[in-house]
Amino acid sequence: MRVMSTTRTKLTSLEDRISVIDWARLCIELDERGYALTDQLLQPTECIELIQSYSNDKLFRSRVVMQRHNFGRGEYRYFADPLPSLVAQLRELFYAPLASIANSWAVRLRQETTFPPTLLEFIEVCAQAQQFKPTPLLLRYEKDDYNCLHQDIYGEIGFPLQAACVLNEVGKDYSGGEFLLSEQRPRAQTRAEAVTIHQGQFIIFPNRYRPVRGSRGDYRVNLRHGVSRLRAGMRYSLGIIFHNAR
């Protein structure tokens, strides 16, 4: 088991913390597991700041109660423009290295779609498809809440990777609430993963599909993600989605 380093969260800026991520390792983990975990990137104070922002109506454009839509139990809120500085930074800094991975996936899957090198350029692509609404969000779960397996699709334009960070500490603030991934390969049973994410740590995972190497080359597999039932406490998480919504 890898021990997370907290040194970089204390001694460097957010830009520095993301710049020193071992992206080569994350690429390997995405290929092998279908997801990748970073070290701790957000400081506890940054996590607390995000949790406290949940009650500030001025920061959000909408609130979704999952039970009303059969999405599960719990709720989440989509940030409004302009995004809070920390959220905007995370979205921008994560985008460039993930766009490189996304473009390599497009080649492997023999797709014509390519992604521009900067988030600003990609947001302009979304705008051309009438997708203007920002999609980063905060999610809140209480005891017995959960999130059904799903894909985050908001329009014609989509980005194949996204990131999520848990903002409080498993075993201290809550129990249960594992991050779930299911992967459906052709002519095979569904493969599932339950991942524990620690405070300030990000999981990188496919939005809808990813390439998998087979004996005859790469092929596409579909994925869904969710959160298992919270057994106790309260769990907050930040979701960074790169494409805008209609």
ChimeraX attribute file (.defattr): number of C-alpha atoms within 10 A of each C-alpha:
attribute: neighborCount
match mode: 1-to-1
recipient: residues
	/A:1	3
	/A:2	5
	/A:3	7
	/A:4	12
	/A:5	12
	/A:6	14
	/A:7	11
	/A:8	18
	/A:9	19
	/A:10	14
	/A:11	10
	/A:12	11
	/A:13	12
	/A:14	18
	/A:15	13
	/A:16	14
	/A:17	19
	/A:18	19
	/A:19	13
	/A:20	9
	/A:21	14
	/A:22	11
	/A:23	16
	/A:24	10
	/A:25	13
	/A:26	18
	/A:27	17
	/A:28	13
	/A:29	15
	/A:30	20
	/A:31	15
	/A:32	12
	/A:33	13
	/A:34	22
	/A:35	20
	/A:36	20
	/A:37	21
	/A:38	20
	/A:39	22
	/A:40	22
	/A:41	25
	/A:42	24
	/A:43	18
	/A:44	17
	/A:45	11
	/A:46	15
	/A:47	20
	/A:48	14
	/A:49	13
	/A:50	19
	/A:51	19
	/A:52	10
	/A:53	15
	/A:54	19
	/A:55	11
	/A:56	8
	/A:57	13
	/A:58	10
	/A:59	17
	/A:60	22
	/A:61	15
	/A:62	12
	/A:63	15
	/A:64	14
	/A:65	15
	/A:66	17
	/A:67	14
	/A:68	10
	/A:69	9
	/A:70	10
	/A:71	17
	/A:72	20
	/A:73	21
	/A:74	20
	/A:75	20
	/A:76	20
	/A:77	22
	/A:78	20
	/A:79	23
	/A:80	18
	/A:81	14
	/A:82	11
	/A:83	17
	/A:84	14
	/A:85	9
	/A:86	13
	/A:87	18
	/A:88	14
	/A:89	14
	/A:90	16
	/A:91	20
	/A:92	16
	/A:93	19
	/A:94	19
	/A:95	27
	/A:96	16
	/A:97	16
	/A:98	22
	/A:99	22
	/A:100	15
	/A:101	19
	/A:102	21
	/A:103	19
	/A:104	14
	/A:105	21
	/A:106	18
	/A:107	14
	/A:108	17
	/A:109	16
	/A:110	11
	/A:111	10
	/A:112	8
	/A:113	10
	/A:114	15
	/A:115	20
	/A:116	16
	/A:117	15
	/A:118	14
	/A:119	19
	/A:120	12
	/A:121	12
	/A:122	21
	/A:123	19
	/A:124	15
	/A:125	17
	/A:126	22
	/A:127	17
	/A:128	11
	/A:129	15
	/A:130	15
	/A:131	19
	/A:132	16
	/A:133	18
	/A:134	22
	/A:135	23
	/A:136	24
	/A:137	22
	/A:138	25
	/A:139	21
	/A:140	19
	/A:141	23
	/A:142	19
	/A:143	18
	/A:144	17
	/A:145	23
	/A:146	26
	/A:147	24
	/A:148	17
	/A:149	16
	/A:150	15
	/A:151	15
	/A:152	18
	/A:153	15
	/A:154	14
	/A:155	14
	/A:156	12
	/A:157	20
	/A:158	18
	/A:159	21
	/A:160	23
	/A:161	22
	/A:162	23
	/A:163	25
	/A:164	22
	/A:165	25
	/A:166	24
	/A:167	29
	/A:168	21
	/A:169	17
	/A:170	19
	/A:171	11
	/A:172	10
	/A:173	13
	/A:174	19
	/A:175	17
	/A:176	20
	/A:177	28
	/A:178	18
	/A:179	20
	/A:180	18
	/A:181	22
	/A:182	18
	/A:183	21
	/A:184	16
	/A:185	15
	/A:186	11
	/A:187	6
	/A:188	8
	/A:189	9
	/A:190	12
	/A:191	11
	/A:192	14
	/A:193	15
	/A:194	15
	/A:195	16
	/A:196	15
	/A:197	22
	/A:198	19
	/A:199	20
	/A:200	25
	/A:201	20
	/A:202	25
	/A:203	21
	/A:204	22
	/A:205	23
	/A:206	24
	/A:207	21
	/A:208	21
	/A:209	19
	/A:210	24
	/A:211	21
	/A:212	18
	/A:213	12
	/A:214	8
	/A:215	6
	/A:216	6
	/A:217	10
	/A:218	16
	/A:219	16
	/A:220	17
	/A:221	15
	/A:222	17
	/A:223	23
	/A:224	20
	/A:225	23
	/A:226	20
	/A:227	20
	/A:228	20
	/A:229	21
	/A:230	22
	/A:231	15
	/A:232	18
	/A:233	17
	/A:234	20
	/A:235	24
	/A:236	23
	/A:237	22
	/A:238	23
	/A:239	21
	/A:240	25
	/A:241	23
	/A:242	25
	/A:243	29
	/A:244	25
	/A:245	21
	/A:246	16
